[in-house]
């Protein structure tokens, strides 16, 4: 059997989500898995009810100022650079008026969070082209590589709900916004699944392939982009990605009209339907490569 098409990645599986690898025991005497609510990390002083920034860069900087004021971060300039570099790679806007800009850098603690609301909305290069009204800024410690996924699992569960988003958008003051956010329960992803983004994996492949033909002067910049992406993706996913890249020269293929462009074979109707419009990562049931939804072609 092809080692890249193994029982761990079954040919007839629905979609692949790598296992949640990090085991959070106690750090500084605290059991992170025992934290239940978003408010264990977010305090009222870390909430901005009416952001003054007119664009996403200034809005992000405004939230960093809040964290710096309360000594939750050490190096604002470095973190701002990392956040903007991350945004330039792939927008952290989730759609439906929400964005979760994030960076894995030294915070001085475990995790630092600030939330801002913009009544008018900000351009954020969102996938649905809608303006962002709620920004959840997350900066976490490099020693906890999977903590963001644990946090994001709880956020995503609530932010998918239109009624919850509406309450946050329409909060009359900081107190009402905080109380709404305090309802968010942190949870491990269902069945230990990790939140992974197909667009990031596709971007990683593009940069890795570009490195092979880039002039020496560009390699440092490209490698920095690679490192940013790899910090967010699960180890098991990256191990498989590297093996596919080494063997085939590419690891991620798009799906067009129900056909995997990696092997030119039709996918099952069920898988094809699941992938369409999704930003999850799947594995082709025929060739074993990662497959993602193709970008919609401009008319």
N, C-alpha and C positions, 0 to 999 in steps of 0.2 A: 504493500500500500504506500502511496505517496506520503511521506512524512508531513507534508504540508496540508494534507487532507486527512485528518486523524479523527478518532472518536470525540476528541475534545472540541473539534470544530466540525460536527456532523454535516454530511452533504445535504441532508434533507432537513436541516434545522431551519428555524424561522429567521432569527437574526442573531448576530453575535454581539454580546456585550461582555467585555473581559471582567474577570473576577476582581472584587474589591480587595486589594492586596495588603493594605496597611492595617496592622493590628495596634490600635491605640490603647496602650496600657496607661499607667499613670505618668503624668508629666508635672513636676513640681507639686506632687501630692494630689493631683486632680485626675479623675478618670474621665477622659474626654467623651467616651461613649455614654457616660452617665448624664451628660448635658442634654436636656430635653427641648428647650425652647430657644428661639433665635435671640430673645432678650438676655440670655446668659452671655452673649457676646456684644449685644447692642444696648447702649444706654441712651436715655433721652437726650443727653448732651451731644450724642453722636448723630443726631437727626437734624437735618436742615429742611424746614418746611417750605421755604421759598428760595430756591437757588437764584443767585444773581447772575451767574455766568451765562453768556449769550451763545456759547458754543460748547462742545463736549470737552475740549481741552481745559477751558476756564472752569467749567463745572467740576471736572475731576480735581483740578487744583484746589478749588474751594473746599471740597470734601477732605482732601489731604491736609489742608490748613486746620480743619477741625481735629483730625487725628494728631497732628503735630502739637496743637494747643494743649491737648490732654496727655501728651507724652506717650502716645500709643505707637508712634513711629519715630525713628531716629534721623533718617536722611530723606527729607522730602524731595529734594532735587533728583536723587537717584531713583526713587520710587516713581516719581512723575515720568521720568524718562522711560522706565520699564513699562509703565502702563500705556504710554503713548506708542511705544514700539509694538506692544501687543495689539493695540487698536489698529495700527497700520498693517499688521499681518492679516487680521481678520476681525471684523467688528464684533464686540461682545454684546451688541443689542440682540435680544431674544425675539423681538417682535412684540406686537400688542402694547407698545409704549413702555417697555422695560429693558434696561441694560444692566449687565453685571460686570463692569470693568474689574480686572483682577491681576495681581502679580504675586509671584512667589519670591519674596526677598526677606532679608533679615528685618524683623519687626521689633525686636527687643522682647517679645513675648511669644504667644502662640499664634494669635490672629487679631487683626484690627479691622473693624468694619465701620463704615459711615454710610448713611442713606440720605439722599437728597431728592426733593420733589420739585419739578418745574411745571408751573401752571401752563405756560405757553407751549412747552415742549421744545426739545433740542434735536437738531439733525445728528443722527448717529450712524448713518449708513446701515440702517436696520434692514433685515431681509424682506420685510413687508413694506418698506419705504415710509412707515409711519414715524412720527416724531416720538422721542422718548420723554416720558413724564416722571418716571421713577428710576433713579440710579442707585444701585446697591454696590458700593465699592468694597472690595475684599483684598486685603493684603495678609499673607500668611507665611509662617516660618518655613524655611527650606527643610528643616528637620522633620516636617510633617507633610510629606509629598501628596498624601491622599486626603488631607483634611478638607480641601476645597470641595472635593466630590461628595463628601459626607454632608457638608453644609449645603451644597447646591441641590442635593436630592430633596431636602426639605423645602428650599426656596422654590424649586421648580414645581413641586406639588401644589403649592399655594398660588404661585404666579400664573399658573395655567387657568385658574378659575377667574372668569370675567367679573364675578361679583366682588371677589377679594381685590382685584386690581382697581375696580371702580371706587371702592371705599378708600383705598390708598391715594388715588388720584384726587379725590374730592375731599380729603381730610381738611378740616377748617383751620387747624393749628397743629403745632408740633406735638402736643399731647395726644391728640386724636390720631395722628399719623403713627406715633410710637405705639400706642395701644393696639392699633391694627396690626403692625408688624410683629408685636409681641405674641400674637396668636400663632405665628409660624412655628411648627414643631420640627426640630431637627431629627433626621432619621437616617439610618443606613439605607442605601438604595435597595429596592425590593430584590430579594434573593441574592443579596450581595453584588448587585450589578453596579457598575461604575458609570457615571455620566461621561460619555465621550462624544466628540464632535467630528462628524465626517469631514466637514470643511477643513478642520485643522489637519487631519491626516492627509487629505489631498494636497493641502498647501505644503506639508512636510515633504511629500514626494516631489512636488514641483521644485522646491529649493534644493533637495538632494540631487536631482537631475541637473539643475542649473550649475551646481558646484563643479560637476564634471567637465564643463566647457567654459567656466568663468575664468577671466584673467586673475592672476595671483592677487592683485590689489583688491579684488572684490571678495575674496574667500573669507576674510575675517568678518565682514559684515554678514555674509550668508550664513556662516557658522553660528554667529550670535542669534540669528533668526531661528536656526535649527534648534539651538539650545532652549530658546523660549518655548517653542512648541513641545519639545520632548519633556519639559518640566510638567506639562499638564496632562500628558497621556500615560496610561497605565503601562507598567513594565512588561506584562505579558503581551499586550498589543504591540508594543514596540519591538519586542524580540521576534515576533512573527513577521512584522513589517520588514525588519532587517534581513531575515532569511529569504523572504520573497524578493526583495530588491537584489540581493546577491545572486539569486538563482535565475530570475527572469528579467532583471533590469527595471522592473516596476512592480508595485505591490497593490496599487489601488486603481480600479477601473470604474468607469461610469456605466450606468445602465440607460440605454436608449430604446424606447419602444419595446421594453420587456426583454432586451437582449444584452447580455454581459459583453462589453466591448473588449474584455480581456481574453475571451475564448470564442466570442461570436456564437454563443449557444443561448437559446431561449431559456429564461428562468421559469420556474413554476408560476402560475397565475397568482397564487397566494403571496409569494415573495415579491413578485413584481409590483403588486398593488401596495404592499407594505412599504416598499422603498420609495415609491413615487412621492415627491414632495417632502420626504423625511430627511432629517439631519443625523440619523443614527447610522452606525457602522454595521454592515452586513458582510457575510462571507458567501461567495458564489458557490452554489451547490454542485457545480460542475468542475471548475478549475481551482477552487480554493482560495482565490485572491479576494482581497477586500473589495467590496463594491459599494458605490454611493450613487445617489440620485444625480443625474446629469443636470447641469445648469440649464435653465430655461433659455431657449434661443430668442433673441430679440426679433420681433416681427419687422 
